[in-house]
Amino acid sequence: MRKDFTAYNIVNQLNLSTATASFFLACLLILSFRLSAQDGYRLRQRRDTLILPRLIRDSMVLQRDTRISIWGWAPKGQTVRIKFNNHRYRTTAATDGKWSIQLQPTPPAAPSPWRSKARPRIVLHDILAGDVWLCSGQSNMVHQMALHSVRYASEVSQADNPQIRQFWVPNEPSLKGPAADLSSGYWKSADRQNIGEFSAVAWFFAREIYRQQHIPIGIINASVGGSPIEAWISEEALKAFPNFDSIIKRNNESAYTKRAAPLTRISRPSPPDAGLSGPHPRYDTAYTPVGWRIIGIPGYWEDQGVNGLDGVVWYRREIDIPARMLQSAARVFLGRIVDADQLYVNGRLVGNTTYMYPQRRYSIPPGLLHAGKNLFVIRVTNNSGKGGFVPDKPYCLFAGDDTVDLKGYWQYKVGQVFSPRKFPGTTVNSTSTNPGFSPQNQPAALFNGMLAPIIPYTVKGFLWYQGESNTGHAAQYARLQPAMIADWRQKWHEGALPFLFVQLPGFGDYHYTPTESQWAELREAQARSLSVPNTAMAVAIDLGEWNDIHPDRKKKWAHAWRSQH
């Protein structure tokens, strides 16, 4: 029998008031040692310092109603004293310098204040007690509110909830075993200044829980675009998968990683871009176009008579702007472009994007446009596959209540042809679809660098959105995801913590006759994880976009869990 849970079934339904605390740690020593995240557990001497992990800091959210794990580093054998919420604790640093304490469950009332008389001391302020969720996966979990600010303009402009907070884990893969700490990171509140940095999926999920329960919500976001699931599983758990275990052993060899590292920067000897040479570059208003051809926007140039070209193509068109549009701020929407682009208006660069996925939305500086004809030039760089402008996206210039359609015929001319690319470092037996050696895609690399340092920070559960990088390996994924769930639960030692995940949305061309689909197979593999207790899946196939692997409608993911009840 299929088990469907909603987010509200899984989280505690108690309606608790906010618990705010000040948190103090004291070490009765003059000397302390600081842990270097790069050097693992090797300690270096530093005066007057007691070290906490990056995650335990001002403005953090602690998990309510359960014992709270706190840890850090000090010289071995030294005593660490803590007072928190009218309770006193003490422990001794182990031989490797690490110490840990479990604090008593935090009640729903605000803890009483406390001052430490010991020196030196660390004082942490503005701490909340609520529910903490670890959010992980690949780019759809990464995608921040700033990238969806047009659709969710009101949510961005009205964001002002200091009781929803996010800690963004930096992208730090490790091929040398579990890291001890993160190099950076801060807890930030969901206000207008910071909301653009929040994961859209995680933010809407947190907001739904907050509206239902009125308790603080902490989001720990550890996500990396393009990452495969095997990168998020520990080395111990991957021993059950011999191909990945052999890769981990190979990556642990310094000689191999030194040889492989340059493969992440594959060079492509090519002639220079002709569009940037000569007396005037092609974006200059003084440039005279000669030998340009006609092409349509949107569309890929491989579908319009330009076959097998990886390189740079220049587009140009004169756009008529009515005088009334000059009275308002103007923006240009250029849909999505494969892969990179630079937009010039009247000879001036007004925007650029370096990779294919973001929506192109550029603001035009005041005074740059004029009534009548304005020169628009777009330099498009394509590295592989079809290059050009993704269909069925908005292509327009708008100011005030007026809009100028930018779709239609443009002139084009090739500026640069790249030499064929070779990938001698393709990872053996990896399910990643990315060619070349990429540290972030290696088995256990992201677990080691991004999850290990935050264990055992007490959490309510896990939120997972991933799978795109593992299409084509559905049978293996059906084993990997349950293995990862068991792995994370075992590492946190909190029992069967809730595990919520998004099933892949719809993507790609529609087919009206039966056909094989790697995405459909992956969805089925994901659904099999529902046999694992205390899991829930958001069915999101109807929320996808055929031409965009990053659907814009992020709010409905949070609703999807609730709708399955």
RODO-2510 file (C-alpha; in nm, 4 decimals, decimal comma):
residues 565
     n   res          X          Y          Z
     1     m     0,0000     0,0000     0,0000
     2     r     0,1388     0,3370    -0,0986
     3     k     0,2036     0,5703     0,1928
     4     d     0,1492     0,9374     0,1210
     5     f     0,2176     1,1935     0,3877
     6     t     0,1822     1,5654     0,3829
     7     a     0,4293     1,8045     0,5354
     8     y     0,1689     1,8784     0,7986
     9     n     0,1212     1,5115     0,8813
    10     i     0,4900     1,4714     0,9457
    11     v     0,5803     1,7842     1,1375
    12     n     0,4659     1,8290     1,4952
    13     q     0,1212     1,9846     1,5043
    14     l     0,1718     2,1606     1,8378
    15     n     0,1078     2,5317     1,8098
    16     l     0,4041     2,6673     2,0043
    17     s     0,4994     3,0245     2,0714
    18     t     0,8366     3,1595     1,9690
    19     a     1,1281     3,0717     2,1919
    20     t     1,4048     3,3294     2,1805
    21     a     1,7350     3,2824     2,3605
    22     s     2,0799     3,4167     2,4218
    23     f     2,3337     3,1383     2,4214
    24     f     2,6656     3,1534     2,6104
    25     l     2,9715     2,9273     2,6022
    26     a     3,2670     2,9797     2,8319
    27     c     3,6135     2,8290     2,8471
    28     l     3,8196     2,8878     3,1643
    29     l     4,1412     2,9104     2,9662
    30     i     4,3653     3,1869     2,8431
    31     l     4,4896     2,9805     2,5508
    32     s     4,2794     2,7966     2,2950
    33     f     4,3283     2,6488     1,9517
    34     r     4,1439     2,7097     1,6318
    35     l     4,0449     2,4315     1,3959
    36     s     4,1268     2,4764     1,0293
    37     a     3,8443     2,3411     0,8140
    38     q     4,0967     2,2627     0,5408
    39     d     4,3228     2,0633     0,7719
    40     g     4,0569     1,8392     0,9244
    41     y     4,1139     1,7895     1,2931
    42     r     4,4620     1,9403     1,3016
    43     l     4,4649     2,2197     1,5577
    44     r     4,6755     2,5323     1,5507
    45     q     4,7446     2,7523     1,8493
    46     r     4,5526     3,0753     1,8924
    47     r     4,5107     3,2878     2,2030
    48     d     4,1801     3,3538     2,3769
    49     t     3,9644     3,1490     2,1419
    50     l     3,7047     2,8790     2,1925
    51     i     3,5973     2,7409     1,8553
    52     l     3,2424     2,6689     1,7459
    53     p     3,1421     2,5233     1,4085
    54     r     3,0319     2,7751     1,1519
    55     l     2,6696     2,6631     1,1814
    56     i     2,6457     2,7406     1,5539
    57     r     2,6406     3,1176     1,5618
    58     d     2,4249     3,4259     1,6114
    59     s     2,0672     3,4103     1,4790
    60     m     2,0595     3,0329     1,4486
    61     v     1,7410     2,8309     1,4838
    62     l     1,7527     2,5372     1,7254
    63     q     1,5266     2,2353     1,7028
    64     r     1,2547     2,2522     1,9674
    65     d     1,1221     1,9772     2,1939
    66     t     1,4244     1,7493     2,1678
    67     r     1,7794     1,7295     2,2933
    68     i     2,0059     1,9719     2,1085
    69     s     2,3540     1,8736     1,9930
    70     i     2,6230     2,1385     2,0417
    71     w     2,9914     2,0835     1,9677
    72     g     3,3185     2,2609     1,9071
    73     w     3,6928     2,2489     1,9669
    74     a     3,9307     2,3358     2,2471
    75     p     4,2741     2,2160     2,3647
    76     k     4,2553     1,8498     2,4618
    77     g     4,1659     1,7765     2,8187
    78     q     4,0341     2,1245     2,8900
    79     t     3,6946     2,1902     3,0455
    80     v     3,4167     2,3663     2,8538
    81     r     3,1228     2,5068     3,0520
    82     i     2,7904     2,6069     2,9023
    83     k     2,4852     2,7700     3,0508
    84     f     2,1714     2,7739     2,8413
    85     n     1,8085     2,8283     2,9365
    86     n     1,8777     2,8023     3,3113
    87     h     2,0694     2,4751     3,2719
    88     r     2,4426     2,4317     3,3275
    89     y     2,6586     2,1851     3,1362
    90     r     3,0228     2,0910     3,1341
    91     t     3,2393     1,8583     2,9294
    92     t     3,6030     1,7952     2,8457
    93     a     3,7713     1,8284     2,5075
    94     a     3,8869     1,4932     2,3717
    95     t     4,2356     1,4107     2,2496
    96     d     4,1519     1,5407     1,9019
    97     g     4,0299     1,8672     2,0536
    98     k     3,6627     1,8092     1,9896
    99     w     3,3940     1,8383     2,2557
   100     s     3,0175     1,7894     2,2393
   101     i     2,7177     1,8342     2,4667
   102     q     2,3483     1,7603     2,4345
   103     l     2,1335     2,0388     2,5739
   104     q     1,7981     1,9766     2,7339
   105     p     1,4891     2,0244     2,5121
   106     t     1,4006     2,3898     2,4715
   107     p     1,0582     2,4795     2,6122
   108     p     0,8228     2,7117     2,4274
   109     a     0,8907     2,9975     2,6686
   110     a     1,1818     3,2372     2,6333
   111     p     1,4839     3,1152     2,8364
   112     s     1,6042     3,3232     3,1277
   113     p     1,9070     3,5476     3,0625
   114     w     2,2506     3,4526     3,1868
   115     r     2,5930     3,6132     3,2097
   116     s     2,9176     3,4225     3,2244
   117     k     3,1903     3,5400     3,4610
   118     a     3,4518     3,3262     3,2952
   119     r     3,6982     3,4590     3,0415
   120     p     3,7204     3,4245     2,7499
   121     r     3,3608     3,3565     2,6519
   122     i     3,1492     3,3368     2,3416
   123     v     2,8070     3,4987     2,3493
   124     l     2,5540     3,4121     2,0814
   125     h     2,2459     3,6288     2,0429
   126     d     1,9083     3,6321     1,8679
   127     i     1,8518     3,2564     1,8748
   128     l     1,5144     3,0978     1,8047
   129     a     1,3739     2,7570     1,8877
   130     g     1,1463     2,6026     1,6261
   131     d     1,1745     2,3422     1,3508
   132     v     1,4926     2,3015     1,1468
   133     w     1,4904     2,1416     0,8011
   134     l     1,7922     2,0310     0,6005
   135     c     1,7189     2,1147     0,2363
   136     s     1,9408     1,9515    -0,0235
   137     g     1,9630     1,8474    -0,3876
   138     q     2,0673     2,0086    -0,7110
   139     s     1,9817     2,3281    -0,8963
   140     n     1,6056     2,3318    -0,8413
   141     m     1,6737     2,3378    -0,4683
   142     v     1,9453     2,5972    -0,5227
   143     h     1,7275     2,8295    -0,7328
   144     q     1,6894     3,1442    -0,5299
   145     m     1,3976     3,3806    -0,5032
   146     a     1,5941     3,6414    -0,6981
   147     l     1,5679     3,4194    -1,0059
   148     h     1,1895     3,4087    -0,9696
   149     s     1,1351     3,7680    -0,8649
   150     v     0,9051     3,8503    -1,1570
   151     r     0,6510     3,5777    -1,0874
   152     y     0,6774     3,6311    -0,7113
   153     a     0,7295     4,0069    -0,7066
   154     s     0,4835     4,0610    -0,4216
   155     e     0,6407     3,7877    -0,2073
   156     v     0,9839     3,9434    -0,2562
   157     s     0,8730     4,3008    -0,1902
   158     q     0,6668     4,2054     0,1161
   159     a     0,9115     3,9603     0,2733
   160     d     0,9498     4,0477     0,6401
   161     n     0,9568     3,7404     0,8603
   162     p     1,2549     3,7290     1,0977
   163     q     1,1315     3,3952     1,2316
   164     i     1,2144     3,2157     0,9055
   165     r     1,5894     3,1904     0,8616
   166     q     1,8286     3,0246     0,6207
   167     f     2,1867     2,9059     0,6505
   168     w     2,3450     2,8621     0,3079
   169     v     2,6140     2,5917     0,3082
   170     p     2,9006     2,6865     0,0732
   171     n     2,9793     2,4635    -0,2248
   172     e     3,2790     2,2708    -0,0943
   173     p     3,3253     1,9134    -0,2231
   174     s     3,5848     1,7025    -0,0464
   175     l     3,7671     1,4056    -0,1987
   176     k     3,9730     1,3475     0,1150
   177     g     3,7107     1,2282     0,3584
   178     p     3,4677     1,4180     0,5837
   179     a     3,5543     1,7810     0,6513
   180     a     3,5446     1,9084     1,0078
   181     d     3,3873     2,2476     0,9441
   182     l     3,2592     2,4856     0,6784
   183     s     3,4662     2,7771     0,5537
   184     s     3,1822     3,0301     0,5661
   185     g     2,8095     3,0783     0,6197
   186     y     2,5606     3,2865     0,8167
   187     w     2,2044     3,2590     0,9366
   188     k     1,9916     3,5184     0,7562
   189     s     1,6333     3,6232     0,8137
   190     a     1,3643     3,6256     0,5450
   191     d     1,3432     4,0019     0,5034
   192     r     1,3545     4,2198     0,1935
   193     q     1,7306     4,2483     0,2144
   194     n     1,7938     3,8728     0,2204
   195     i     1,4904     3,7050     0,0616
   196     g     1,6530     3,7021    -0,2821
   197     e     1,9148     3,4598    -0,1498
   198     f     1,6607     3,2111    -0,0135
   199     s     1,5966     2,8898    -0,2018
   200     a     1,2525     2,9412    -0,3556
   201     v     1,1378     2,5838    -0,2888
   202     a     1,2674     2,5897     0,0692
   203     w     1,1252     2,9369     0,1365
   204     f     0,7719     2,8516     0,0278
   205     f     0,7868     2,5256     0,2225
   206     a     0,9042     2,7096     0,5359
   207     r     0,6380     2,9739     0,4931
   208     e     0,3630     2,7116     0,4670
   209     i     0,4793     2,5455     0,7884
   210     y     0,5091     2,8803     0,9636
   211     r     0,1576     2,9849     0,8633
   212     q     0,0217     2,6555     0,9882
   213     q     0,2061     2,6364     1,3198
   214     h     0,3373     2,9883     1,3941
   215     i     0,6770     2,8657     1,5080
   216     p     1,0236     2,9684     1,3867
   217     i     1,1568     2,7718     1,0900
   218     g     1,5244     2,7179     1,0155
   219     i     1,6431     2,6182     0,6689
   220     i     1,9889     2,4681     0,6227
   221     n     2,0429     2,4683     0,2474
   222     a     2,3145     2,2329     0,1225
   223     s     2,2549     2,2100    -0,2533
   224     v     2,4710     2,2135    -0,5661
   225     g     2,3523     2,2546    -0,9242
   226     g     2,4100     1,9552    -1,1489
   227     s     2,5073     1,7238    -0,8638
   228     p     2,4209     1,3512    -0,8789
   229     i     2,2712     1,1682    -0,5845
   230     e     2,5837     0,9605    -0,5211
   231     a     2,7739     1,2773    -0,4298
   232     w     2,5426     1,3242    -0,1284
   233     i     2,5884     0,9759     0,0214
   234     s     2,8627     0,8897     0,2692
   235     e     3,1589     0,6706     0,1843
   236     e     3,0370     0,4078     0,4329
   237     a     2,6953     0,3806     0,2701
   238     l     2,8449     0,3640    -0,0802
   239     k     3,0406     0,0505     0,0072
   240     a     2,7225    -0,1327    -0,0936
   241     f     2,7787     0,0003    -0,4466
   242     p     3,1144    -0,1442    -0,5655
   243     n     3,1515     0,0883    -0,8656
   244     f     3,1258     0,3985    -0,6486
   245     d     3,3442     0,2503    -0,3784
   246     s     3,6222     0,1957    -0,6327
   247     i     3,5917     0,5562    -0,7533
   248     i     3,6216     0,6837    -0,3944
   249     k     3,9382     0,4818    -0,3423
   250     r     4,0795     0,6120    -0,6698
   251     n     3,9963     0,9727    -0,5789
   252     n     4,1769     0,9320    -0,2474
   253     e     4,5016     0,8888    -0,4397
   254     s     4,6751     1,2256    -0,4575
   255     a     4,8482     1,1372    -0,7844
   256     y     4,5160     1,0693    -0,9556
   257     t     4,3426     1,3861    -0,8410
   258     k     4,6426     1,5940    -0,9485
   259     r     4,6243     1,4401    -1,2946
   260     a     4,2460     1,4753    -1,3134
   261     a     4,2158     1,8307    -1,1822
   262     p     4,3197     2,0024    -1,5081
   263     l     4,0411     1,8210    -1,6898
   264     t     3,7903     2,0533    -1,5256
   265     r     3,9408     2,3347    -1,7324
   266     i     3,9377     2,1858    -2,0804
   267     s     4,0810     2,4329    -2,3280
   268     r     3,9450     2,4764    -2,6795
   269     p     4,2039     2,6393    -2,9069
   270     s     4,0016     2,8553    -3,1409
   271     p     4,0506     3,1654    -3,3555
   272     p     3,9479     3,4936    -3,1899
   273     d     3,5960     3,6325    -3,2190
   274     a     3,5847     3,8311    -3,5431
   275     g     3,3016     4,0359    -3,3971
   276     l     3,5401     4,1966    -3,1503
   277     s     3,8160     4,2797    -3,3991
   278     g     3,8436     4,5453    -3,6654
   279     p     3,8089     4,9212    -3,6288
   280     h     3,4661     4,8837    -3,4653
   281     p     3,3252     4,5843    -3,2741
   282     r     2,9909     4,4612    -3,3958
   283     y     2,8024     4,6106    -3,1032
   284     d     2,9312     4,9601    -3,1815
   285     t     2,6843     5,2036    -3,3369
   286     a     2,9609     5,3038    -3,5799
   287     y     2,9900     4,9491    -3,7140
   288     t     2,8525     4,8928    -4,0657
   289     p     2,6992     4,5444    -4,1120
   290     v     2,8126     4,3588    -4,4231
   291     g     2,7274     4,0001    -4,5159
   292     w     2,4731     3,9409    -4,2395
   293     r     2,1929     3,6866    -4,2868
   294     i     1,8358     3,6564    -4,1554
   295     i     1,7400     3,4385    -3,8569
   296     g     1,4402     3,4111    -3,6275
   297     i     1,4139     3,4764    -3,2548
   298     p     1,3234     3,2625    -3,0674
   299     g     1,4794     2,9499    -3,2148
   300     y     1,8060     2,7603    -3,2362
   301     w     2,0443     2,8298    -3,5192
   302     e     2,0862     2,4552    -3,5856
   303     d     1,7172     2,4549    -3,6819
   304     q     1,7655     2,7519    -3,9149
   305     g     2,0424     2,6385    -4,1452
   306     v     2,3485     2,6810    -3,9212
   307     n     2,4490     2,3224    -3,8445
   308     g     2,7160     2,1849    -3,6153
   309     l     2,8305     2,5221    -3,4845
   310     d     2,9697     2,5557    -3,1342
   311     g     3,0929     2,9091    -3,0999
   312     v     2,9780     3,2716    -3,1059
   313     v     2,6947     3,4159    -3,3139
   314     w     2,6056     3,7859    -3,3235
   315     y     2,2451     3,9059    -3,3584
   316     r     2,1417     4,2633    -3,4384
   317     r     1,8208     4,4550    -3,4992
   318     e     1,7028     4,8142    -3,4910
   319     i     1,4036     4,8546    -3,2592
   320     d     1,1594     5,1454    -3,2825
   321     i     1,0862     5,2980    -2,9428
   322     p     0,7956     5,5444    -2,9070
   323     a     0,8712     5,8625    -2,7143
   324     r     0,6152     5,7844    -2,4432
   325     m     0,8197     5,4800    -2,3322
   326     l     1,1115     5,7031    -2,2376
   327     q     0,9208     5,8334    -1,9367
   328     s     0,9453     5,5047    -1,7446
   329     a     1,2169     5,2618    -1,6450
   330     a     1,2698     5,0036    -1,9196
   331     r     1,3501     4,6338    -1,8935
   332     v     1,4360     4,3737    -2,1547
   333     f     1,3239     4,0111    -2,1291
   334     l     1,5251     3,7745    -2,3490
   335     g     1,3711     3,4455    -2,2370
   336     r     1,6492     3,1900    -2,2040
   337     i     1,9573     3,1630    -2,4216
   338     v     2,1853     2,8648    -2,4804
   339     d     2,4450     2,9111    -2,3436
   340     a     2,5781     3,2606    -2,2605
   341     d     2,4889     3,6076    -2,3825
   342     q     2,5772     3,9750    -2,3759
   343     l     2,3164     4,2372    -2,4611
   344     y     2,4271     4,5725    -2,6048
   345     v     2,1861     4,8612    -2,6542
   346     n     2,3058     5,1553    -2,8609
   347     g     2,6642     5,0383    -2,8195
   348     r     2,6532     4,9912    -2,4425
   349     l     2,6574     4,6631    -2,2515
   350     v     2,3415     4,6462    -2,0406
   351     g     2,3457     4,2840    -1,9240
   352     n     2,5076     3,9445    -1,9562
   353     t     2,4574     3,5886    -1,8320
   354     t     2,7272     3,3230    -1,8370
   355     y     2,5217     3,0016    -1,8557
   356     m     2,2005     2,8753    -2,0084
   357     y     1,9561     2,8321    -1,7226
   358     p     1,8597     3,1749    -1,5821
   359     q     1,5840     3,3841    -1,7322
   360     r     1,7344     3,6896    -1,9043
   361     r     1,5912     4,0036    -1,7472
   362     y     1,7958     4,3169    -1,7960
   363     s     1,7293     4,6743    -1,6851
   364     i     1,8212     4,9475    -1,9326
   365     p     2,0068     5,2434    -1,7781
   366     p     1,8126     5,5717    -1,7781
   367     g     1,8831     5,7922    -2,0779
   368     l     2,0218     5,5146    -2,2987
   369     l     1,7116     5,4755    -2,5149
   370     h     1,5854     5,7477    -2,7466
   371     a     1,2723     5,7962    -2,9538
   372     g     1,2978     5,6215    -3,2882
   373     k     1,5425     5,3489    -3,3891
   374     n     1,7639     5,1912    -3,1235
   375     l     2,0334     4,9352    -3,1975
   376     f     2,0036     4,6039    -3,0105
   377     v     2,2975     4,3608    -3,0458
   378     i     2,3184     4,0214    -2,8738
   379     r     2,6381     3,8185    -2,8615
   380     v     2,5495     3,4509    -2,8024
   381     t     2,8045     3,1867    -2,7034
   382     n     2,7166     2,8184    -2,7380
   383     n     2,9475     2,5467    -2,6056
   384     s     2,7670     2,2316    -2,7170
   385     g     2,4365     2,1131    -2,8594
   386     k     2,1901     2,3571    -3,0076
   387     g     2,2636     2,7249    -2,9619
   388     g     2,0261     3,0189    -2,9642
   389     f     1,7023     3,1356    -2,8058
   390     v     1,4699     2,8942    -2,6241
   391     p     1,1172     2,8955    -2,7731
   392     d     0,8004     2,9706    -2,5796
   393     k     0,9619     3,2278    -2,3489
   394     p     0,9033     3,6034    -2,3211
   395     y     1,1087     3,8229    -2,5579
   396     c     1,0112     4,1852    -2,5175
   397     l     1,1023     4,5358    -2,4086
   398     f     0,8625     4,7042    -2,1705
   399     a     0,8386     5,0385    -1,9940
   400     g     0,5376     5,1567    -1,8014
   401     d     0,2262     5,0199    -1,9704
   402     d     0,3937     4,9784    -2,3114
   403     t     0,5560     4,6682    -2,4537
   404     v     0,7644     4,6171    -2,7688
   405     d     0,7771     4,2624    -2,9010
   406     l     1,1332     4,1488    -2,9771
   407     k     1,0332     3,8241    -3,1457
   408     g     1,0709     3,8016    -3,5195
   409     y     1,3494     3,8233    -3,7742
   410     w     1,6931     3,9525    -3,6813
   411     q     2,0236     3,9695    -3,8661
   412     y     2,3009     3,7334    -3,7652
   413     k     2,6671     3,6671    -3,8386
   414     v     2,9050     3,4048    -3,6976
   415     g     3,1881     3,5512    -3,4945
   416     q     3,3807     3,2465    -3,3751
   417     v     3,3853     2,8707    -3,4369
   418     f     3,5117     2,6568    -3,1510
   419     s     3,7374     2,3600    -3,2128
   420     p     3,5813     2,0202    -3,1357
   421     r     3,5804     1,9445    -2,7642
   422     k     3,7218     1,6249    -2,6163
   423     f     3,6596     1,4902    -2,2691
   424     p     3,9474     1,2563    -2,1800
   425     g     3,8568     1,2709    -1,8111
   426     t     3,5009     1,1392    -1,8184
   427     t     3,4322     0,9744    -1,4837
   428     v     3,4213     0,5962    -1,5078
   429     n     3,0978     0,4332    -1,3904
   430     s     2,9548     0,7618    -1,2615
   431     t     2,5858     0,8244    -1,3131
   432     s     2,6572     1,1931    -1,3657
   433     t     2,5829     1,3188    -1,7150
   434     n     2,8525     1,5892    -1,6891
   435     p     3,1666     1,5109    -1,8920
   436     g     3,5157     1,5621    -1,7585
   437     f     3,6351     1,5351    -1,3996
   438     s     3,4195     1,7421    -1,1687
   439     p     3,4979     1,7190    -0,7956
   440     q     3,1395     1,8032    -0,6986
   441     n     3,0076     1,5078    -0,8975
   442     q     3,2312     1,2469    -0,7368
   443     p     3,0756     0,9881    -0,5045
   444     a     3,0549     1,1107    -0,1404
   445     a     3,2261     1,4399    -0,2273
   446     l     2,9374     1,6672    -0,1282
   447     f     2,8500     1,4584     0,1741
   448     n     3,2088     1,4939     0,2917
   449     g     3,2376     1,8652     0,2281
   450     m     2,8874     1,9980     0,2945
   451     l     2,6916     1,7542     0,5123
   452     a     2,9549     1,6006     0,7399
   453     p     3,0451     1,9414     0,8904
   454     i     2,6860     2,0073     0,9968
   455     i     2,6275     1,6674     1,1579
   456     p     2,4962     1,6292     1,4289
   457     y     2,3105     1,9644     1,4286
   458     t     1,9628     1,8627     1,5447
   459     v     1,6992     1,8848     1,2690
   460     k     1,3299     1,8115     1,2249
   461     g     1,3691     1,6405     0,8891
   462     f     1,4983     1,6514     0,5322
   463     l     1,3721     1,8165     0,2155
   464     w     1,5182     1,6754    -0,1092
   465     y     1,4865     1,7919    -0,4727
   466     q     1,7195     1,6089    -0,7079
   467     g     1,7229     1,3540    -0,9889
   468     e     1,7848     1,5413    -1,3134
   469     s     2,1538     1,4447    -1,3145
   470     n     2,0721     1,0758    -1,2712
   471     t     1,8229     1,0294    -1,5552
   472     g     1,9375     0,7321    -1,7593
   473     h     2,0203     0,5317    -1,4438
   474     a     1,6765     0,4772    -1,2965
   475     a     1,7356     0,1218    -1,1744
   476     q     2,0400     0,2344    -0,9808
   477     y     1,8575     0,5395    -0,8460
   478     a     1,5852     0,3146    -0,7073
   479     r     1,8541     0,1699    -0,4799
   480     l     2,0502     0,4881    -0,4151
   481     q     1,7706     0,7055    -0,2785
   482     p     1,6580     0,4598    -0,0063
   483     a     2,0257     0,4056     0,0770
   484     m     2,0734     0,7801     0,1160
   485     i     1,7658     0,8127     0,3385
   486     a     1,8958     0,5363     0,5658
   487     d     2,2443     0,6892     0,5582
   488     w     2,1314     1,0343     0,6661
   489     r     1,9037     0,9014     0,9393
   490     q     2,1843     0,6852     1,0757
   491     k     2,4311     0,9742     1,0729
   492     w     2,1954     1,2063     1,2613
   493     h     2,1009     0,9402     1,5209
   494     e     1,7487     1,0830     1,5520
   495     g     1,5482     0,7828     1,4330
   496     a     1,3261     0,7862     1,1253
   497     l     1,3391     1,1586     1,0601
   498     p     1,0855     1,2763     0,7989
   499     f     1,2212     1,2692     0,4441
   500     l     1,0221     1,4755     0,1919
   501     f     1,1169     1,4765    -0,1749
   502     v     1,0010     1,6191    -0,5065
   503     q     0,9342     1,3840    -0,7949
   504     l     1,0780     1,5168    -1,1201
   505     p     0,8384     1,7557    -1,2964
   506     g     0,7442     1,7393    -1,6623
   507     f     1,0233     1,8386    -1,9011
   508     g     1,0926     1,7999    -2,2727
   509     d     0,8808     1,7639    -2,5821
   510     y     0,5289     1,6280    -2,5504
   511     h     0,4727     1,2896    -2,7148
   512     y     0,1306     1,1769    -2,8354
   513     t     0,2355     0,8213    -2,9091
   514     p     0,3976     0,5741    -2,6673
   515     t     0,7702     0,6325    -2,6328
   516     e     1,0524     0,5561    -2,3928
   517     s     1,1335     0,8260    -2,1375
   518     q     1,4316     0,8312    -1,9036
   519     w     1,2582     1,0976    -1,6968
   520     a     0,9506     0,8782    -1,6543
   521     e     1,1711     0,5888    -1,5458
   522     l     1,3450     0,8109    -1,2923
   523     r     1,0096     0,9266    -1,1539
   524     e     0,9111     0,5647    -1,1005
   525     a     1,2427     0,5005    -0,9253
   526     q     1,1796     0,7977    -0,6982
   527     a     0,8295     0,6764    -0,6112
   528     r     0,9691     0,3475    -0,4843
   529     s     1,1201     0,5336    -0,1896
   530     l     0,7657     0,5732    -0,0551
   531     s     0,8071     0,2188     0,0775
   532     v     1,0537     0,3671     0,3285
   533     p     0,8688     0,4699     0,6480
   534     n     0,8042     0,8376     0,7171
   535     t     0,8631     0,9628     0,3637
   536     a     0,6504     1,1860     0,1426
   537     m     0,6670     1,2698    -0,2266
   538     a     0,5408     1,5808    -0,4033
   539     v     0,4001     1,4775    -0,7413
   540     a     0,4941     1,7729    -0,9594
   541     i     0,4699     1,6525    -1,3181
   542     d     0,2027     1,9128    -1,3969
   543     l     0,4187     2,1957    -1,2607
   544     g     0,7001     2,1453    -1,5118
   545     e     0,7810     2,3395    -1,8282
   546     w     0,8623     2,1559    -2,1478
   547     n     1,1447     2,3960    -2,2344
   548     d     1,2916     2,4718    -1,8934
   549     i     1,4528     2,2289    -1,6515
   550     h     1,3978     2,4896    -1,3779
   551     p     1,0213     2,5512    -1,3630
   552     d     0,9250     2,9013    -1,2529
   553     r     0,6297     2,7913    -1,0382
   554     k     0,8050     2,7147    -0,7119
   555     k     0,5280     2,8029    -0,4666
   556     k     0,3157     2,5012    -0,5560
   557     w     0,5822     2,2532    -0,4450
   558     a     0,4915     2,3340    -0,0849
   559     h     0,1223     2,2905    -0,1648
   560     a     0,1895     1,9579    -0,3358
   561     w     0,2788     1,7792    -0,0111
   562     r    -0,0402     1,9009     0,1521
   563     s    -0,2559     1,7978    -0,1455
   564     q    -0,1534     1,4308    -0,1157
   565     h    -0,3174     1,3846     0,2237
***
